[in-house]
Structure formats: C-alpha cells, structure tokens
Amino acid sequence: MATVEVERVSGIPMIDFSAFSIEKKTRPPAENEEVQLLVKQLLHAFSTVGFVFLKNYGISQDEIDTVFDVMDKFFNADKASKLKYSKWDDVLQNGWDKLEKERHRKSLIFSNNPDRPADLKESFDIGHIYEDTFKWPDDEVPEFKPTIKGMYEKVEILGLRILSAIALGLGMDADTFTSQYQHMGTQKGMTALRLNFYPKLKGDIDVKPEQIRCGEHTDYGGVSILFQDECGGLEVQNVEGKYIPVTPVKGAVIVNIADLMQRWTSDRLKSTFHRVIVPESIKKERDRRSAVFFFNPDRDATITCLDGQNKYLPIKSSDYITSRLASGYSIPVPVQQ
C-alpha cells in the first residue's frame, strides 16, 4: 500500500500535484487511485506541518519570472508614481503600501514584540480585480495588468483544486469549501493577490534594531499560495517552536493553511507561524520578490466547525480577516474569538 511519506525540503513535504494540475481542464474523479494517494499526502502534511511544496501543478517557472519582472518595474518606479496607487484608507484589498507601513504580529491578543519596527517591505494588493473601479498602473507599467490578471486567473483555478483536494482528504464532498468561494475578485469576495517587494538593504535604508522583512504571523483566511524568488529569507516554525529557513525550489509553489481553515476543521489542519528575515551575506545586497495569493472565503461566508464540535463559535469570514488585517496597521477593530 502506498505511503503518505514524501520527500521533504527544509522539513516541508514536497507533493506531486499532477493529478489536480490546472493543465487538466476538469478536476479528476475522487475515486482515482492517484487522487486518493495525493489527498492523503496533502492532509497528512497540512495536519502536521501546515505547509507543503507542490510540484507539477500547472504554472511554469517562466510565467512566475514574468510576474517578478513586471513587479520590479512597478516597485522601482519613483515614489510619486507609486503614491497614485496607494491604498490610503483601504487596508484590505487594493493598492500599494510603502516601506514600513505594516507590522505583522502573532495575534490580536498577544505579540512577541509589540515595539519592534514595522516590516521592511512594500506591497501591492489586488483584491477586486474584476471591478471596473480597480486602478491599474497602466501608465507606469503597461504590461502590469495583462500579466498579473493572467496569473490571478490561473491561481484561482489552482486554489479551487487545492480546496477540493483538502475536502476529499477529509472524507467530504469535493465542493465543501469551494462553495464558499463564489465571488473572488469582486467586492463580495475576500481573496487577494499580494505582490511583496523587499528592497536591498543598503544605501538610504536604515535598518533598525530587531527589524525584519516580515514579522512572525499566521495567515488569516483559507489557504495561502506563495511564489517566491531564489533570494530566501522565509522561515517556518516547527513543532519545537524553532524557526527553520525554507530553501526556495524553482518550479515548486508553497501552500499553507491559514486561520479560518484551521477553525473550519476544528484544528485538524494547522495554521503555522512563519516570517521573513533579513538573509546574511550577499542576499542583503539584492531585492526579494514574492507573490502570495490569499485564498480566502467570501465576505459573507460563515465559518463553522465542520465536525459539529463547535470548538469555535461561528464567525463571518470578513469579520475575522478584517480584524486581523486592521491590527497590522494599528487600527483597533474588535474580533470574536
């Protein structure tokens, strides 16, 4: 009988996702033997580590590199140009954030270091991508919209395939989670693509004591899908509470469980702390890029423990995610625990 044990990179399982690859037009049948092995491996990884690498998932490295290229063009534009796309009072879904705008911390209830300086990164959030009001940087980077929108549409499909695989691994209907993802890319949705740019740490950037690129945190929604360059810096907390550096793997994407999925599954799946540190040596002399797709349930989706245990009180997706996001910008918003 096939085993759920798989190759590991930096302690994170590497899983072949070819059975659910988005190159296939339709989702495979649940009774397929290859599917059954994959979902068992995926569930084991998400219930123990909370993170996986996926390979053979259907998006090429060339496509990812093209995204990084257009990101470079935007983030290296002058500040006046980027300010035109600032999020201002929209902390949630759309626009650019300057360096040191956001401070990640462990939770709303406690922080390991509340006085630590804000994160050494810029970002551009793309949430309401299908709304006519979305403001694209067409003048600065004409290829930004077609490149990013094309990637968004592919990762939407990938995210739905991942959710179906998780549901099958739990012995549930394949659409158990996807039914709560009907409004992605609109004002009724909470899913967002975040483009992160961590500038090289030299010149006029003053690195403060204990400042890192992204502080310790768990993600907030369903699952997160992370594409990163080869610079490094991501660390994931293991079961002993130690942060382990994650070696980037070309051709593989990282997927992790977020808070609402942990609640949904009554803690069967694990939302794991992670951070981005400042790498040593030459890696300080270069920019780091990542693109993370926060695959979150729709705004009005009510997250209730699926096993009937009521370990957590039901909560609306938007209430939880908005509260966690606002905490990163020091905006006080109450949240139901």
C-alpha positions in Angstrom: 0.0 0.0 0.0 1.3 3.5 -0.9 2.6 5.6 1.9 1.8 9.2 2.8 5.5 9.8 3.4 7.1 12.1 0.8 10.3 13.9 0.0 10.9 16.9 2.3 12.7 20.2 1.7 13.6 22.2 4.8 11.2 20.0 6.7 8.3 20.8 4.4 6.7 17.9 2.3 7.1 18.1 -1.5 3.9 16.7 -3.1 3.3 15.9 -6.7 0.1 17.7 -7.6 -0.1 16.5 -11.2 -3.4 14.7 -10.6 -5.0 18.1 -9.9 -2.8 20.1 -12.3 -4.6 23.1 -13.8 -3.3 22.0 -17.2 -6.2 19.5 -17.0 -9.5 21.1 -18.0 -11.5 19.3 -15.3 -11.0 18.1 -11.8 -10.1 14.4 -11.6 -12.7 11.9 -10.2 -12.4 11.3 -6.5 -12.1 7.5 -6.8 -9.0 7.8 -9.0 -6.1 5.9 -7.2 -3.6 8.7 -7.9 -6.1 11.2 -6.4 -6.6 9.1 -3.3 -2.8 9.0 -2.7 -2.4 12.7 -3.3 -5.2 13.8 -0.9 -3.8 11.5 1.9 -0.4 13.0 1.5 -1.8 16.5 1.4 -3.9 16.0 4.5 -1.0 14.5 6.4 1.2 17.4 5.6 -1.4 20.1 6.4 -2.3 18.4 9.7 1.3 18.1 10.9 3.4 20.8 9.3 0.7 23.2 7.9 2.9 23.9 4.8 3.7 22.0 1.6 5.6 22.4 -1.6 3.6 21.5 -4.7 5.3 20.5 -7.9 3.7 19.7 -11.3 0.7 22.0 -10.5 0.4 23.6 -14.0 2.1 27.0 -13.9 5.5 27.3 -15.4 8.6 29.0 -13.8 8.7 31.3 -16.9 5.3 32.6 -16.0 6.3 33.3 -12.4 9.5 35.0 -13.6 7.5 37.3 -15.9 5.4 38.3 -12.8 8.6 39.2 -10.9 9.8 41.2 -13.9 6.7 43.4 -14.0 6.8 43.7 -10.2 10.4 45.1 -10.5 9.3 47.7 -13.0 6.5 49.0 -10.7 8.3 48.9 -7.4 11.4 50.5 -8.8 9.4 53.4 -10.1 9.7 56.7 -8.3 7.7 57.2 -5.1 5.4 59.9 -6.7 4.3 57.4 -9.3 3.5 54.7 -6.7 1.7 57.1 -4.5 -1.0 57.4 -7.2 -1.9 53.8 -6.4 -1.7 54.0 -2.6 -4.2 52.1 -0.5 -4.8 55.1 1.7 -7.8 54.0 3.9 -8.3 50.7 2.2 -6.2 48.4 4.3 -7.9 45.3 2.9 -7.7 44.7 -0.8 -6.4 47.2 -3.3 -3.3 49.2 -3.9 0.3 50.0 -2.9 1.7 50.1 0.6 5.0 51.9 1.3 8.0 50.6 3.1 7.4 50.1 6.9 3.6 50.6 6.6 2.6 47.2 8.0 3.6 45.4 11.2 3.0 41.7 11.4 2.5 40.3 14.8 1.5 37.0 16.3 -2.2 37.7 17.1 -4.7 40.3 18.2 -4.4 39.0 21.8 -0.6 39.0 22.3 2.6 39.9 20.5 6.1 38.6 20.9 7.5 42.1 20.5 5.0 44.9 20.1 7.7 47.6 19.9 9.6 46.0 17.1 9.8 48.3 14.0 7.4 47.7 11.1 8.2 45.4 8.2 10.9 46.1 5.7 8.7 45.6 2.6 6.5 47.3 0.1 3.4 45.6 -1.3 0.7 45.9 -3.9 -2.7 44.2 -3.1 -5.0 43.1 -5.8 -8.4 42.1 -4.5 -11.3 43.5 -6.5 -9.6 42.6 -9.8 -12.8 42.2 -11.7 -14.3 45.5 -10.6 -14.2 48.4 -13.1 -13.0 50.7 -10.3 -9.7 48.8 -9.8 -6.8 51.2 -10.5 -4.1 49.7 -12.6 -0.6 51.3 -13.1 -1.1 51.3 -16.9 1.0 54.4 -17.5 4.0 53.3 -15.5 4.0 49.6 -16.5 1.6 48.8 -19.5 2.2 45.1 -19.2 1.3 45.0 -15.4 -2.4 44.4 -15.9 -2.3 41.6 -18.5 0.5 39.8 -16.7 -0.9 40.0 -13.2 -4.5 39.4 -14.3 -3.5 36.3 -16.3 -1.6 34.9 -13.3 -4.6 35.7 -10.9 -7.0 33.8 -13.1 -4.7 30.7 -13.2 -4.1 30.8 -9.4 -7.8 31.0 -8.9 -8.2 27.6 -10.6 -5.2 26.2 -8.6 -6.7 27.4 -5.3 -10.1 25.7 -6.1 -8.3 22.5 -6.9 -6.3 22.6 -3.7 -9.5 23.2 -1.7 -11.2 20.2 -3.4 -8.2 18.0 -2.6 -8.4 19.0 1.1 -12.1 18.3 1.2 -11.6 14.8 -0.3 -8.8 14.2 2.1 -11.2 14.9 5.0 -13.7 12.5 3.5 -16.1 15.3 2.5 -17.6 16.3 -0.8 -15.1 18.0 -3.1 -17.1 21.2 -3.1 -17.4 21.6 0.7 -15.0 24.6 0.7 -15.2 25.8 -2.9 -18.9 26.6 -2.4 -17.8 29.5 -0.2 -15.6 31.0 -2.9 -18.2 32.2 -5.4 -17.2 35.9 -5.5 -13.5 36.0 -5.9 -12.1 39.2 -7.3 -15.2 41.3 -6.5 -16.3 43.4 -3.6 -18.2 40.3 -2.2 -15.0 38.3 -2.1 -12.1 38.3 0.4 -9.5 36.6 -1.8 -6.5 38.8 -2.7 -3.2 38.6 -4.5 -0.4 40.4 -2.7 2.8 41.4 -4.5 5.7 41.8 -2.0 8.9 43.7 -2.7 11.7 43.6 -0.1 14.3 46.2 -1.2 18.0 45.5 -0.9 19.2 46.7 2.5 21.9 49.2 1.6 22.1 52.9 0.7 19.5 55.1 2.3 17.5 52.3 4.1 18.1 52.5 7.8 17.6 49.0 9.3 16.5 49.4 12.9 17.4 47.0 15.8 15.3 43.8 15.6 13.7 44.9 12.3 13.0 42.1 9.8 11.3 41.9 6.5 8.0 40.4 7.7 7.2 39.7 11.3 6.0 36.4 12.8 2.4 35.7 11.9 -0.1 33.1 10.8 -2.2 33.9 7.7 -5.8 34.7 8.2 -8.1 33.0 5.7 -8.4 29.7 4.0 -5.1 28.7 2.3 -2.2 30.8 1.0 -0.4 30.1 -2.2 3.2 31.6 -2.3 5.5 32.1 -5.2 9.0 33.4 -4.2 12.2 34.1 -5.9 15.6 32.5 -5.1 16.7 35.2 -2.5 15.5 33.3 0.5 14.5 34.6 4.0 11.2 32.7 4.6 11.3 30.8 7.9 8.6 28.4 9.2 8.1 27.5 12.8 8.4 23.7 13.6 6.7 21.7 16.3 9.5 22.6 18.8 8.9 26.3 18.2 12.1 26.9 16.3 12.1 28.8 13.0 13.6 26.8 10.1 14.9 28.5 6.9 12.9 27.4 3.8 15.1 26.8 0.8 13.4 28.2 -2.4 12.7 25.5 -5.0 12.4 26.5 -8.6 9.3 25.1 -10.3 7.5 24.5 -6.9 4.9 26.6 -5.1 4.4 26.8 -1.4 0.9 26.3 0.1 0.0 26.8 3.7 -3.1 26.5 5.9 -4.5 29.8 7.3 -6.5 30.5 10.5 -10.1 30.2 9.1 -9.3 26.8 7.6 -7.9 25.7 11.0 -11.2 26.8 12.6 -13.3 25.2 9.9 -11.6 21.9 10.5 -11.6 22.2 14.4 -7.8 22.3 14.5 -7.3 19.2 12.4 -5.4 21.3 9.9 -2.6 23.6 11.2 -2.1 27.3 10.6 1.6 27.7 11.3 3.6 30.7 12.2 6.1 32.0 9.7 8.2 35.1 9.0 10.7 36.6 6.5 14.1 37.5 8.0 17.0 39.5 6.5 19.3 37.0 5.0 23.0 37.2 5.6 25.9 38.0 3.3 25.2 38.9 -0.3 21.5 38.4 0.0 21.3 41.7 1.8 22.6 43.3 -1.4 19.6 42.3 -3.5 15.8 42.7 -3.7 13.5 39.9 -2.7 10.2 39.4 -4.5 7.2 37.2 -3.7 3.6 36.9 -4.8 1.1 35.4 -2.4 -2.5 34.5 -3.2 -4.5 34.8 0.0 -7.3 32.3 -0.9 -10.0 33.4 1.5 -13.7 32.6 1.8 -16.3 35.1 0.5 -17.1 38.1 2.6 -20.4 36.8 3.9 -19.3 33.2 4.3 -19.9 31.9 7.9 -17.1 29.7 9.1 -18.5 26.9 11.3 -16.7 23.8 12.6 -17.5 21.1 10.0 -17.3 18.2 12.5 -20.1 19.7 14.6 -17.9 20.0 17.7 -18.4 23.8 17.9 -14.9 24.2 19.1 -15.0 27.7 17.8 -18.0 30.0 17.6 -19.3 30.7 14.0 -17.7 33.8 12.5 -18.1 35.6 9.2 -15.0 35.5 7.0 -14.9 39.3 6.6 -15.2 39.9 10.4 -12.2 37.8 11.2 -10.0 38.8 8.2 -10.7 42.5 8.5 -9.9 42.5 12.2 -6.6 40.7 11.6 -5.6 43.0 8.7 -6.5 46.1 10.6 -4.3 45.0 13.5 -1.3 45.1 11.2 -2.0 48.8 10.6 -2.6 49.6 14.3 -6.3 50.2 13.6 -8.4 48.9 16.6 -11.1 46.6 15.4 -12.8 44.0 17.8 -12.9 40.4 16.7 -14.9 37.5 18.0 -12.6 34.7 19.3 
